[in-house]
């Protein structure tokens, strides 16, 4: 019973933290593709829903990687035949954030991504280098060792937020937010 209560309290606290960002506009973030093309979030994604996954530590980046295949399969891979009518028209970006002394590692991370990442995924990975404080405050980044996910509406407003390791329940909630 104690474990169950702790779990319920944790879910309520996490939900209320994420609820604080719902309805706010995602703060401007300048990031780069592996090919050094600048993408300005959310300005360059306006006009359709956007799913963003952000991580700012090695451990959170590892958990972020656990989302790649499920998100690629659900939202990115082009469906063929009868399944084509169920395809999503959504922007998707995974954003490792390099801040402080780690900002110098951005170039190395890009080279590593080019070498070790499925080429089909590369267009969906952005690299942010810069200040973290602005995003921690605006997006309620409390725990550095978990990734954060945001669904933005076509105008750049946050309509859903979650964090942590991949689960089917979280994926279902992301999908529902994008369909609304």
BELFENMO-V685701 format. One record per backbone hydrogen bond with DSSP energy under -1.0 kcal/mol. CO is the residue of the C=O (numbers start at 1). NH is the residue of the N-H. E is the energy in kcal/mol with one decimal. If there is no record, write none. Layout:
CO,NH,E + CO,NH,E
//
This chain:
1,5,-2.5 + 2,6,-2.4 + 3,7,-2.4 + 4,8,-2.5 + 5,9,-2.7 + 6,10,-2.4 + 7,11,-2.4 + 8,12,-2.4 + 9,13,-2.6 + 10,14,-2.7 + 11,15,-2.7 + 12,16,-2.5 + 13,17,-2.2 + 14,18,-2.3 + 15,19,-2.1 + 18,21,-1.4 + 21,24,-2.0 + 24,158,-3.4 + 29,41,-3.1 + 31,39,-3.0 + 32,127,-3.1 + 33,36,-1.9 + 37,33,-2.2 + 39,31,-2.7 + 40,44,-3.6 + 41,29,-2.5 + 42,45,-2.1 + 45,48,-1.2 + 49,91,-2.8 + 50,152,-3.2 + 51,93,-2.5 + 52,150,-2.5 + 53,95,-4.0 + 54,148,-2.7 + 55,97,-3.4 + 57,61,-2.4 + 58,62,-2.0 + 59,63,-1.8 + 60,64,-2.3 + 61,65,-2.1 + 64,67,-1.8 + 67,71,-2.5 + 68,72,-3.0 + 69,73,-2.7 + 70,74,-1.9 + 71,75,-3.1 + 72,76,-1.3 + 72,77,-3.0 + 80,83,-1.3 + 81,84,-1.4 + 83,86,-2.0 + 84,87,-1.4 + 91,51,-3.0 + 93,53,-2.4 + 94,126,-2.8 + 95,55,-2.0 + 96,128,-2.2 + 98,130,-2.0 + 99,102,-1.6 + 100,103,-1.6 + 102,105,-2.0 + 103,106,-1.5 + 105,109,-2.5 + 106,110,-2.3 + 107,111,-2.1 + 108,112,-2.4 + 109,113,-2.4 + 110,114,-2.5 + 111,115,-1.8 + 112,116,-2.8 + 113,117,-2.1 + 118,121,-2.2 + 118,122,-1.0 + 121,124,-2.4 + 122,125,-1.7 + 124,94,-3.1 + 127,32,-2.0 + 128,98,-3.6 + 132,136,-2.5 + 133,137,-2.4 + 134,138,-2.0 + 135,139,-2.6 + 136,141,-1.0 + 140,142,-1.2 + 147,164,-2.5 + 148,54,-3.4 + 149,162,-2.1 + 150,52,-2.9 + 151,159,-3.2 + 151,160,-1.2 + 152,50,-2.0 + 153,156,-2.1 + 154,47,-2.5 + 156,26,-2.8 + 157,153,-2.9 + 158,23,-3.4 + 160,151,-2.7 + 162,149,-3.2 + 167,171,-2.2 + 168,172,-2.7 + 169,173,-1.9 + 170,174,-2.5 + 171,175,-2.5 + 172,176,-2.3 + 173,177,-2.2 + 174,178,-2.0 + 175,179,-1.9 + 176,180,-1.3
//
